[in-house]
Amino acid sequence: MQKDVQVREVGPRDGLQLVKQFMPTETKIAWIKAEAEAGVVDFEVTSFVPPSVIPQFADARDVATESLKIDGINAMVLVPNLKGAEMAFETGSPKVNGIVSVSKTHNKANVRRTRDDSVEGFRKIVELRNNTPEYANLKVGCGLPTALGCTLEGNVAESEVLKVAEQLLDAGADEIMIPDTVGYASPSQVRSLLKQVIPLCGDIPVVAHFHDTRGLGLANVYAALEAGCTRFDASLAGFGGCPFAPGATGNIVTEDLVFLLEAEGLKTGIDVMALRKAREILTGALPEEAAHGAILKAGLPKGFVPATAQVAAE
C-alpha cells in the first residue's frame, strides 16, 4: 500500500531512556514484533550510549542485532558520537541517527561537547560510512534537539536551527529530524519553522518529533502536516521524556497519532486497535510507569473506517 504518512515508533529508545527498571531484551523484541504485526514498519530500537550513562541500553548490541531478524521492519538506532556509530555499524543496523542540539547549552549538558564539535563528530560518522565499502548502503540521519525551545536557554532562533540543519546537510545527512525536545512548541511555531526547514532540505526527508509536555503534541502534528511534513516519531503509550524537561509527560502517543492521521484520511498502514497487544506487553513489563493515550481506552467512534482500511477494501 502507498502510505500518505510514515509513523516511526521510538518507544524502545526514547520511551525507555528514563525508565530505571531494566526491560529484558526478549521483552523489547516481543514489543517490536507486536507493533510490526499491527503494521508499524519504522522503529528506533535502541541507543549506543555507555551503560554507565543509561543502563537501559546495556543490551543495545543484542537489541539491534535481534531487530534485524524481524521481517518487514526498518530498525534504526541512535548514536551520540563516532564510537557509538562504529558499534552500530558493526551490528549491520541499516540506519543510525546522530544528534546535535541547536541550543549550545543543551548540547554541552547532554553530550558534553560543544555544538561545533558535535557537528564535526557527525561529519566523521558520515565519512566512516562513506569510506567503508561494507557500510556503503547504510543511512545516517541526524536530530536537532531543542529546535523548538530549550529549558536551559529558552527561545531558540529559527535562524540557528536553519544554520545547524545546513551544516548537517553539508556533512551528508540522509535525514533531518526536528524535535520539540522539551515540549515548548506551539502550532504556529512548528508551522513557521518547518515551512523553512523542508525547502532547505529539498529531497532529504524531514521528520517531526513531538513531546506532549504541555498538551500540544497532536496540535503540533497537524501544524506540521500543514507545513508539508509527512514523517512523525511517536512512542507507544506516550512513554519517554527528556532529563532536561522537568514535568515532562512523554512523547506523543503512537496510538492516538495513528487515529488522528487515519481520521484525517491519511493512510499509515497501521491498524490502531491492533496496537493493543504491543501496549499490553509494554505496560505489563513496566506497571509502575505512567501510560498515556485515549483511543485504546475509549475505542473507535461508531461507524469509523480508517483511511488504511478503506484502501484495503477497494
C-alpha positions in Angstrom: 0.0 0.0 0.0 1.2 3.5 -0.8 1.3 5.3 2.6 0.5 9.0 3.0 2.3 9.4 6.3 5.2 7.5 7.9 4.8 6.8 11.7 8.1 5.8 13.3 8.0 4.1 16.7 10.7 5.5 19.0 9.4 3.9 22.3 12.2 1.2 22.5 14.7 4.1 22.5 13.2 7.4 23.6 10.4 5.8 25.5 12.7 3.8 27.7 15.7 6.1 28.2 14.5 7.5 31.5 13.0 4.2 32.8 15.0 2.9 35.7 13.6 -0.6 35.6 15.5 -2.6 33.0 13.3 -4.2 30.4 14.6 -7.6 29.4 15.9 -7.9 25.8 13.4 -10.5 24.9 10.6 -8.3 26.1 11.8 -5.4 23.9 11.9 -7.7 20.9 8.4 -9.0 21.7 7.2 -5.4 21.9 8.7 -4.5 18.5 7.3 -7.7 16.9 3.8 -7.0 18.2 3.9 -3.5 16.8 5.2 -4.8 13.5 2.2 -7.2 13.4 -0.1 -4.1 13.7 1.6 -2.6 10.6 4.3 -0.4 12.1 7.4 -0.6 9.8 9.8 2.0 11.1 11.4 1.7 14.6 14.2 3.4 16.6 15.1 0.4 18.6 17.9 1.4 20.9 20.8 3.7 21.6 24.5 3.0 21.6 25.4 5.0 24.7 27.6 3.8 27.6 25.6 1.6 30.0 27.1 3.7 32.8 25.1 6.7 31.4 21.9 4.9 30.5 21.8 1.3 31.9 18.6 0.6 30.0 20.7 0.3 26.8 23.3 -2.1 28.1 21.8 -4.6 25.7 22.0 -2.2 22.7 24.0 -4.6 20.6 21.7 -7.5 21.2 18.5 -5.5 20.6 20.0 -4.0 17.3 21.0 -7.5 16.1 17.8 -9.2 17.0 15.7 -6.5 15.5 17.3 -7.2 12.1 15.8 -10.6 12.2 12.2 -9.2 12.2 10.8 -9.4 8.7 9.4 -6.2 7.2 10.7 -3.5 9.5 13.3 -0.8 9.3 15.2 -0.8 12.6 17.4 2.2 13.3 19.5 3.2 16.3 20.6 6.4 18.0 24.3 7.2 18.3 25.6 10.2 20.3 29.1 10.0 18.8 31.6 8.3 16.5 32.3 5.4 18.9 28.6 4.7 19.1 28.3 4.7 15.4 31.2 2.3 15.0 29.4 -0.2 17.3 26.1 0.3 15.5 27.6 -0.1 12.0 29.3 -3.4 13.2 25.8 -4.8 14.0 24.6 -4.1 10.5 22.0 -1.6 11.6 20.7 -0.1 8.3 20.4 3.4 9.7 21.9 5.4 12.6 20.6 8.7 13.9 23.1 11.2 15.3 22.2 14.2 17.4 23.3 17.9 17.5 21.4 20.2 19.8 20.6 23.6 18.4 20.9 25.1 21.9 24.6 25.2 22.7 24.0 24.9 26.4 21.8 21.8 26.0 24.4 20.2 23.7 27.1 20.7 26.3 24.9 19.3 29.1 23.6 16.4 27.0 26.7 15.1 25.3 29.5 17.1 27.0 30.6 18.6 23.7 30.3 22.0 22.0 27.8 22.2 19.2 30.6 22.7 16.7 32.3 19.6 18.0 29.1 17.6 17.6 28.7 18.8 14.0 32.2 17.7 13.3 31.6 14.4 15.0 28.6 13.8 12.8 30.7 14.6 9.8 33.1 11.9 10.8 30.3 9.4 11.2 29.2 10.1 7.6 32.9 9.8 6.5 33.2 6.5 8.2 30.2 5.3 6.3 31.4 6.7 3.0 34.9 5.3 3.4 34.0 1.8 4.4 32.7 -0.3 1.5 30.6 -2.7 3.6 28.7 0.3 5.1 28.0 1.9 1.8 24.3 1.2 1.8 23.7 2.4 5.5 21.9 5.6 6.1 22.9 8.3 8.5 20.3 10.8 9.8 20.6 13.5 12.5 18.2 15.0 15.0 18.3 18.6 16.2 17.2 18.6 19.8 15.8 21.8 21.2 15.0 23.1 17.7 11.7 24.4 19.1 12.8 25.6 22.5 15.2 24.8 25.4 14.7 24.7 29.2 18.2 25.9 29.6 18.2 28.8 27.1 14.6 29.5 26.5 13.6 30.5 22.9 15.7 29.1 20.1 16.0 31.3 17.0 14.8 29.8 13.7 18.0 31.1 12.1 20.1 28.9 14.4 18.0 25.9 13.5 18.5 26.5 9.8 22.2 27.1 10.4 22.7 23.8 12.1 20.5 22.0 9.6 22.5 23.4 6.7 25.8 22.3 8.4 24.4 18.7 8.8 23.2 18.6 5.2 26.6 19.7 4.0 28.1 16.9 6.1 26.0 14.4 4.2 22.9 13.8 6.4 20.4 11.4 4.8 17.5 12.7 7.0 16.9 15.7 9.3 14.7 15.3 12.4 13.2 18.3 14.1 12.1 17.6 17.7 10.2 19.6 20.3 12.6 18.1 22.9 11.1 19.9 26.0 7.5 20.4 24.8 7.7 24.2 24.4 6.4 24.5 20.8 3.1 25.9 19.6 1.4 25.0 16.3 2.2 28.4 14.8 5.9 28.0 15.7 6.0 24.5 14.3 4.4 25.6 11.1 6.7 28.5 10.7 9.9 26.5 11.3 9.0 23.5 9.1 8.0 25.8 6.2 11.6 26.8 6.1 13.4 23.6 7.0 11.5 21.4 4.4 12.5 23.5 1.4 16.1 23.8 2.8 16.3 20.0 2.9 15.0 19.5 -0.6 14.9 15.8 -1.4 16.3 14.9 2.1 13.4 13.7 4.3 12.4 15.7 7.4 10.9 14.0 10.4 9.0 15.8 13.2 9.3 14.6 16.8 6.9 16.0 19.3 6.6 15.7 23.1 3.3 16.3 24.8 4.6 18.0 27.9 2.2 20.9 27.6 -0.6 19.1 25.8 0.0 20.4 22.3 1.6 17.3 20.8 -1.1 16.4 18.3 -1.9 20.0 17.6 1.7 20.4 16.6 1.4 17.3 14.4 -1.5 19.0 12.5 0.6 22.1 12.1 3.5 20.1 10.7 1.2 18.4 8.2 0.0 21.8 7.0 3.7 22.7 6.5 4.2 19.6 4.4 5.8 17.2 6.8 4.7 13.5 6.4 7.1 11.7 8.8 6.5 11.6 12.5 8.0 10.0 15.6 5.8 8.7 18.4 6.0 6.4 21.4 3.6 3.7 22.4 1.6 4.7 25.5 3.4 8.1 25.3 6.4 6.8 27.2 9.5 8.9 27.2 10.9 12.3 28.1 14.0 14.4 28.4 16.2 14.7 31.5 16.3 18.5 30.9 12.5 18.8 30.8 11.0 18.9 34.3 7.4 17.7 34.5 7.6 16.1 31.0 4.7 13.7 30.3 6.4 11.9 27.4 6.2 11.7 23.7 3.1 11.9 21.7 1.2 8.6 21.9 1.6 6.3 18.9 -1.9 5.0 19.1 -3.5 8.5 19.2 -1.3 9.8 16.4 -2.3 6.9 14.1 -6.0 7.6 14.9 -5.6 11.3 14.2 -3.9 10.6 10.8 -6.4 7.9 9.8 -9.3 10.1 10.8 -7.9 12.8 8.5 -7.9 10.4 5.6 -4.2 9.8 5.7 -3.0 6.2 5.2 -0.4 5.0 7.8 -0.7 1.3 7.1 -1.2 0.7 10.8 -4.2 -1.0 12.5 -4.7 1.3 15.5 -6.7 -1.2 17.5 -4.1 -4.0 16.8 -1.6 -1.9 18.8 -3.3 -3.0 21.9 -1.2 -6.2 22.0 2.0 -4.3 21.9 0.8 -1.8 24.5 -0.1 -4.7 26.9 3.4 -6.1 26.6 4.9 -2.6 27.4 2.6 -1.8 30.3 2.7 -5.3 31.7 6.5 -5.2 31.8 6.6 -1.7 33.4 3.4 -1.4 35.5 4.7 1.4 37.6 5.3 3.7 34.7 2.6 6.1 33.6 0.9 5.1 30.4 -1.0 7.7 28.3 -3.4 7.6 25.4 -7.1 7.9 24.7 -8.1 5.9 21.7 -7.4 2.4 23.1 -9.2 3.4 26.2 -12.3 4.9 24.6 -12.3 2.8 21.4 -13.1 3.9 17.8 -16.2 6.1 17.1 -19.2 4.1 15.9 -19.0 3.7 12.1 -15.4 4.9 11.9 -13.5 3.5 9.0 -9.7 4.3 9.0 -8.2 5.5 5.7 -5.9 2.4 5.6 -9.0 0.1 5.9 -10.8 2.0 3.1 -7.9 1.3 0.7 -7.7 -2.3 1.8 -11.4 -2.8 1.0 -11.1 -1.3 -2.5 
